[in-house]
Amino acid sequence: MGCTVGVARSSERAQLNSSLHGCWYAVATVDGVGGAPVAVEVLGTPYVIWRTPDQRLAAVKDQCSHREARLSLGRVEDGCLRCPYHGWAFAEEGRCVEVPSSGVDAPIPPAAHLTPVLLEEHHGLVWLCPGEPTSSVPVIDVDHDPAFTRLNTAMQIWNCSATRMIDNMLDVAHFPYTHAGTFGREQEKEVPKFSLSQLDDTFYGYEYSVVINNEGEAKTMSGGGGDVIGLDMSTGFALPFTVRSTMSYENGIEQVLFMTATPMSSERSMFTFVLWRNDDVSETGQGIVDFELAVALEDQHMLERVPGELSLDHGALVDTASDKASVEWRRRFKALLDEGAV
C-alpha cells in the first residue's frame, strides 16, 4: 500500500514537471549574475547561469558531461564555465572548448557538449524556460512608462509550495490577521463582494477598495496622509505562478507590485517581487522596499508552517466568496497541467 502511494505521488510530480516545462520562471535578478556562476533550481532540476565574454547570459543544466560534477561550483574564465572537478571548459551554447587532460590538439568528443537552456531578461529579472516555450513572460505595461520607477528585490527561497504562495497572493481575507503587524490592523474583516474579469491582456482577477493602517513605516508607502486611509486596488494572476497587484492612493500615487514564485520542488520555491512607482523614490525607495519585505515575511512565516502542495481537486478545500480568485486560478492551473498529461 505504502509503495503504491509513493509511486502515485512520484508519477504526479513527473506529470507536473512535464506539463510546466514550456513556461518561464524568474530565477535571478539581472544584477545578481556577475562574474561567478549562479546555481538555480527549477522543477527539481539544477541549472547554472553565467555571463559570456560579451556579457550575455548563458545557462545549461548544472552537471558536467564528463563526471557529472556541479558546474556551479567552478568558475568563469574569459566567459567560459570551468568545471571544478577536471577543468573542462564550456563556452556559450554549452559548447565544450577544452579538455585539459587530452592536450590542446586532441579533438573534443561530440558528447562533451551541453544543451543550452533558454534565458530572457524582463523587469530586471532573469527568466528561464526548461523546455520549448509554450507561453511568454508576463507583460507589465508600466515597465516601459517613463513616469514610473522600477524597484527590484533579491531572490528569496521559501520552504513552501509555489501553489500555496499563489493562493496567498490572490487572497485579501488574510490581511487583518497575517498582516496585522504592517498594514492590516485597520483592515475590514468582511470582504466586500467582487467579480472576476480580464484586467488587461495578461492578468485575470478582480478590483476592490480597502481601508488600511497607515502609521509609521506604512506612510513611506502611501506618501503620507492620515493614520487610516483607503485605496483602490486590483489583483490578478497570469499562469502559472505570477500575480500583479495595483494600488491607487488618494494622493495620486500609483504602485504596481509584481510577485512571482518559481517551484524548486514540491515544498521549496524561489520568490521575488518587483515594484513600480509614479512618485519620486530617490530617497524613499529603500524604505518602500523594506516595508514590502516586512509584508512578505509575514506571509512567509505563515506559509512555511503549512506543509504540502495546495490541493487542486474540486471540493478538497472549503472555499468562500472571498476565495473566488484562487478557485479560478486553481481551475486554470489544473487545466494547464491536464493539457500536458500523456
PLY file of the C-alpha trace (Angstrom):
ply
format ascii 1.0
element vertex 342
property float x
property float y
property float z
element edge 341
property int vertex1
property int vertex2
end_header
0.00 0.00 0.00
2.73 2.45 1.00
4.71 1.65 -2.17
1.65 2.25 -4.33
1.06 5.68 -2.81
4.73 6.58 -3.23
4.67 5.61 -6.92
1.47 7.60 -7.46
2.98 10.71 -5.89
6.16 10.34 -7.95
4.08 9.98 -11.11
2.08 13.08 -10.20
5.24 15.13 -9.69
6.65 13.88 -13.01
3.47 14.95 -14.80
3.61 18.35 -13.08
7.17 18.86 -14.23
6.45 17.78 -17.80
3.39 19.99 -18.07
5.22 23.11 -16.92
8.47 22.79 -18.88
7.25 25.25 -21.52
6.68 28.07 -19.00
9.09 30.83 -17.94
10.39 31.15 -14.36
12.19 34.00 -12.62
15.43 32.54 -11.26
17.70 35.53 -10.57
17.92 39.28 -10.75
19.84 40.67 -13.71
22.24 42.41 -11.33
22.66 39.16 -9.38
24.51 37.40 -12.21
28.05 38.79 -12.32
31.48 37.25 -12.64
30.69 33.96 -10.91
28.39 31.09 -11.92
24.94 31.15 -10.31
23.18 27.93 -9.28
19.38 27.77 -9.53
16.79 25.01 -9.41
13.51 24.77 -11.32
11.03 21.89 -11.09
13.56 19.68 -9.38
16.33 20.21 -11.93
19.50 22.20 -11.11
20.81 24.74 -13.64
23.80 27.07 -13.78
23.81 30.60 -15.23
26.85 32.66 -16.22
27.86 35.59 -18.44
29.66 35.19 -21.75
32.55 37.48 -22.84
30.06 39.95 -24.34
28.06 39.92 -21.06
25.15 37.94 -22.47
23.59 35.34 -20.20
24.01 31.60 -20.77
22.61 28.58 -18.96
22.91 24.79 -19.00
21.96 22.01 -16.63
24.26 22.11 -13.62
26.06 18.88 -14.49
29.34 18.39 -16.33
29.17 15.93 -19.22
32.37 14.20 -18.00
31.76 13.01 -14.43
28.58 14.96 -13.63
30.17 17.44 -11.23
28.24 20.60 -10.34
29.49 23.26 -12.75
28.15 26.00 -10.48
30.96 25.10 -8.05
33.50 26.07 -10.69
34.42 29.48 -12.03
34.03 31.68 -15.11
37.21 32.34 -17.13
37.05 34.63 -20.17
33.34 33.90 -20.43
33.77 30.13 -20.26
32.45 27.96 -17.45
35.29 25.92 -15.90
34.35 22.64 -14.20
35.81 22.37 -10.67
36.49 18.62 -10.98
38.68 18.11 -14.07
38.80 21.61 -15.53
36.71 21.06 -18.64
35.66 24.43 -20.11
32.30 25.27 -21.67
31.59 28.30 -23.80
28.23 29.85 -24.66
25.61 27.48 -26.06
27.16 24.82 -23.79
29.94 24.05 -26.29
32.90 22.25 -24.70
36.08 24.09 -25.77
38.76 22.48 -23.62
39.60 19.11 -22.08
42.91 19.82 -20.25
43.87 16.17 -19.75
43.73 15.50 -23.50
46.05 18.30 -24.62
45.41 21.18 -26.98
45.43 19.17 -30.22
43.02 16.40 -29.21
39.51 16.60 -30.68
36.63 17.35 -28.33
34.23 14.38 -28.04
30.83 15.39 -29.54
29.06 14.07 -26.42
31.02 16.56 -24.30
28.87 19.48 -25.45
25.97 20.53 -23.23
22.47 21.57 -24.30
21.81 25.30 -23.78
18.77 26.41 -21.80
16.69 29.40 -22.85
17.01 32.63 -20.87
15.36 36.04 -21.21
15.66 39.32 -19.30
12.48 41.17 -18.32
11.60 43.54 -15.46
15.16 43.36 -14.08
14.81 39.58 -13.71
16.40 36.59 -15.43
13.75 34.15 -16.72
14.49 30.51 -17.55
12.40 28.14 -19.65
13.31 24.46 -19.11
11.84 23.29 -22.43
10.27 24.55 -25.63
8.35 27.74 -24.74
4.57 27.48 -24.84
3.96 30.90 -23.26
5.62 34.28 -22.76
6.96 36.15 -19.75
4.07 38.20 -18.26
3.87 41.74 -19.63
3.94 44.67 -17.19
2.99 47.77 -19.16
4.42 50.31 -16.70
7.90 48.86 -17.15
8.04 50.94 -20.34
6.34 54.03 -18.85
8.86 56.82 -18.06
6.53 58.13 -15.33
7.26 55.00 -13.26
10.45 53.90 -11.49
11.20 50.20 -11.04
12.50 48.78 -7.75
13.84 45.22 -7.79
14.40 42.96 -4.79
16.72 39.98 -4.26
15.60 36.41 -4.84
14.40 34.59 -1.73
13.92 30.89 -1.01
10.74 29.92 0.82
10.23 26.45 2.26
6.72 26.06 0.92
4.87 25.12 -2.24
4.52 27.63 -5.08
0.83 26.67 -5.29
0.24 27.87 -1.73
2.15 31.06 -2.47
-0.10 31.98 -5.41
-3.22 31.18 -3.37
-1.90 33.56 -0.71
-1.07 36.33 -3.19
-4.61 36.27 -4.57
-6.23 36.39 -1.13
-7.42 39.57 0.59
-9.19 37.92 3.54
-5.92 37.23 5.39
-4.91 40.92 5.53
-6.32 41.77 9.00
-4.73 38.71 10.58
-1.48 37.76 8.84
-0.53 41.41 8.21
-1.63 42.94 11.49
1.97 43.97 12.12
2.30 46.02 8.93
-0.79 47.38 7.18
-3.68 45.08 8.08
-4.62 46.23 11.57
-7.42 48.53 10.40
-8.46 46.27 7.54
-12.16 45.45 7.50
-12.59 41.75 8.21
-15.62 41.27 5.97
-14.55 41.11 2.33
-16.90 43.04 0.04
-18.40 41.15 -2.89
-16.32 41.33 -6.06
-16.41 39.86 -9.54
-13.62 38.46 -11.69
-12.68 39.86 -15.07
-9.84 40.21 -17.56
-7.89 43.16 -16.11
-5.73 43.61 -19.24
-4.21 41.41 -21.94
-2.15 39.49 -19.37
-3.79 39.37 -15.94
-7.15 37.98 -14.82
-8.56 38.90 -11.41
-10.57 41.47 -9.51
-10.75 45.10 -8.44
-11.60 46.22 -4.92
-11.23 49.00 -2.34
-9.68 48.58 1.10
-9.11 50.57 4.29
-5.62 50.08 5.71
-3.47 51.07 8.66
-1.20 53.98 7.65
1.05 54.52 10.65
4.84 54.54 11.00
6.66 52.94 8.08
3.37 52.49 6.20
3.41 56.24 5.49
6.52 55.71 3.35
4.39 53.57 1.07
1.39 55.89 0.94
3.30 59.16 0.80
1.66 60.47 3.98
-1.95 61.09 4.90
-3.96 60.05 7.93
-3.31 57.05 10.15
-6.10 55.14 8.40
-6.60 55.57 4.65
-8.48 53.98 1.80
-7.09 52.90 -1.54
-8.29 51.24 -4.71
-6.60 48.02 -5.72
-6.65 45.27 -8.28
-5.16 41.78 -8.05
-4.79 39.36 -10.93
-2.82 36.30 -12.00
-1.03 35.02 -15.08
-0.32 31.31 -15.34
1.48 29.58 -13.93
2.93 31.43 -10.93
2.73 35.22 -11.19
0.45 37.78 -9.54
0.17 41.54 -10.09
-1.45 43.98 -7.66
-2.07 47.65 -8.43
-2.61 50.28 -5.73
-4.06 53.75 -6.23
-3.69 56.08 -3.26
-5.91 59.10 -2.56
-2.98 61.48 -3.17
-2.40 60.24 -6.72
0.46 57.82 -6.03
0.23 54.69 -8.15
2.07 51.49 -7.31
2.34 48.21 -9.21
3.50 45.14 -7.29
4.55 42.12 -9.34
5.13 38.87 -7.44
6.42 35.60 -8.84
7.10 32.14 -7.42
9.34 29.51 -9.01
8.86 25.91 -7.86
12.20 24.32 -6.98
10.49 21.23 -5.56
7.07 20.39 -4.16
7.78 22.30 -0.93
10.58 24.72 -1.83
10.23 27.79 -4.01
12.04 30.92 -5.14
10.24 34.21 -4.60
10.80 37.80 -5.58
8.75 40.92 -6.15
9.22 43.98 -8.33
7.73 47.41 -7.59
6.91 50.29 -9.91
6.01 53.73 -8.53
4.98 57.01 -10.19
6.42 59.23 -7.42
9.98 60.29 -6.62
11.62 57.31 -4.88
15.17 58.69 -4.82
15.04 58.98 -1.03
12.13 56.71 -0.11
12.81 53.73 -2.40
14.66 51.59 0.13
12.05 52.31 2.80
9.29 51.24 0.42
11.12 48.02 -0.43
11.81 47.33 3.27
8.13 47.73 4.11
7.06 45.32 1.35
9.76 42.88 2.51
8.24 43.01 6.00
4.82 42.23 4.50
6.28 39.30 2.53
7.98 37.98 5.67
4.61 37.80 7.42
3.31 35.64 4.57
6.44 33.50 4.60
6.15 32.80 8.33
2.59 31.62 7.80
3.09 29.55 4.65
6.23 27.74 5.80
4.15 26.20 8.55
1.62 24.73 6.11
3.05 21.50 4.63
2.43 20.04 1.20
1.06 21.45 -2.02
-2.31 23.15 -2.32
-4.89 20.63 -3.50
-6.31 21.25 -6.96
-9.11 18.71 -6.59
-12.65 20.07 -6.67
-14.17 20.05 -3.19
-10.89 19.23 -1.43
-10.79 22.71 0.15
-13.55 24.74 1.78
-13.96 27.90 -0.32
-15.99 31.05 0.30
-16.89 34.02 -1.91
-13.64 35.77 -1.00
-11.68 32.81 -2.42
-13.08 33.02 -5.93
-9.83 34.33 -7.47
-7.90 31.38 -6.06
-10.64 28.99 -7.18
-10.36 30.29 -10.74
-6.54 30.15 -10.68
-6.68 26.55 -9.44
-9.16 25.64 -12.18
-6.98 27.15 -14.91
-3.77 25.80 -13.46
-5.22 22.27 -13.30
-6.32 22.64 -16.93
-2.77 23.64 -17.84
-1.44 20.51 -16.15
-4.05 18.33 -17.84
-3.01 19.68 -21.26
0.47 18.27 -20.66
-0.72 14.89 -19.37
0.09 11.92 -21.58
0 1
1 2
2 3
3 4
4 5
5 6
6 7
7 8
8 9
9 10
10 11
11 12
12 13
13 14
14 15
15 16
16 17
17 18
18 19
19 20
20 21
21 22
22 23
23 24
24 25
25 26
26 27
27 28
28 29
29 30
30 31
31 32
32 33
33 34
34 35
35 36
36 37
37 38
38 39
39 40
40 41
41 42
42 43
43 44
44 45
45 46
46 47
47 48
48 49
49 50
50 51
51 52
52 53
53 54
54 55
55 56
56 57
57 58
58 59
59 60
60 61
61 62
62 63
63 64
64 65
65 66
66 67
67 68
68 69
69 70
70 71
71 72
72 73
73 74
74 75
75 76
76 77
77 78
78 79
79 80
80 81
81 82
82 83
83 84
84 85
85 86
86 87
87 88
88 89
89 90
90 91
91 92
92 93
93 94
94 95
95 96
96 97
97 98
98 99
99 100
100 101
101 102
102 103
103 104
104 105
105 106
106 107
107 108
108 109
109 110
110 111
111 112
112 113
113 114
114 115
115 116
116 117
117 118
118 119
119 120
120 121
121 122
122 123
123 124
124 125
125 126
126 127
127 128
128 129
129 130
130 131
131 132
132 133
133 134
134 135
135 136
136 137
137 138
138 139
139 140
140 141
141 142
142 143
143 144
144 145
145 146
146 147
147 148
148 149
149 150
150 151
151 152
152 153
153 154
154 155
155 156
156 157
157 158
158 159
159 160
160 161
161 162
162 163
163 164
164 165
165 166
166 167
167 168
168 169
169 170
170 171
171 172
172 173
173 174
174 175
175 176
176 177
177 178
178 179
179 180
180 181
181 182
182 183
183 184
184 185
185 186
186 187
187 188
188 189
189 190
190 191
191 192
192 193
193 194
194 195
195 196
196 197
197 198
198 199
199 200
200 201
201 202
202 203
203 204
204 205
205 206
206 207
207 208
208 209
209 210
210 211
211 212
212 213
213 214
214 215
215 216
216 217
217 218
218 219
219 220
220 221
221 222
222 223
223 224
224 225
225 226
226 227
227 228
228 229
229 230
230 231
231 232
232 233
233 234
234 235
235 236
236 237
237 238
238 239
239 240
240 241
241 242
242 243
243 244
244 245
245 246
246 247
247 248
248 249
249 250
250 251
251 252
252 253
253 254
254 255
255 256
256 257
257 258
258 259
259 260
260 261
261 262
262 263
263 264
264 265
265 266
266 267
267 268
268 269
269 270
270 271
271 272
272 273
273 274
274 275
275 276
276 277
277 278
278 279
279 280
280 281
281 282
282 283
283 284
284 285
285 286
286 287
287 288
288 289
289 290
290 291
291 292
292 293
293 294
294 295
295 296
296 297
297 298
298 299
299 300
300 301
301 302
302 303
303 304
304 305
305 306
306 307
307 308
308 309
309 310
310 311
311 312
312 313
313 314
314 315
315 316
316 317
317 318
318 319
319 320
320 321
321 322
322 323
323 324
324 325
325 326
326 327
327 328
328 329
329 330
330 331
331 332
332 333
333 334
334 335
335 336
336 337
337 338
338 339
339 340
340 341
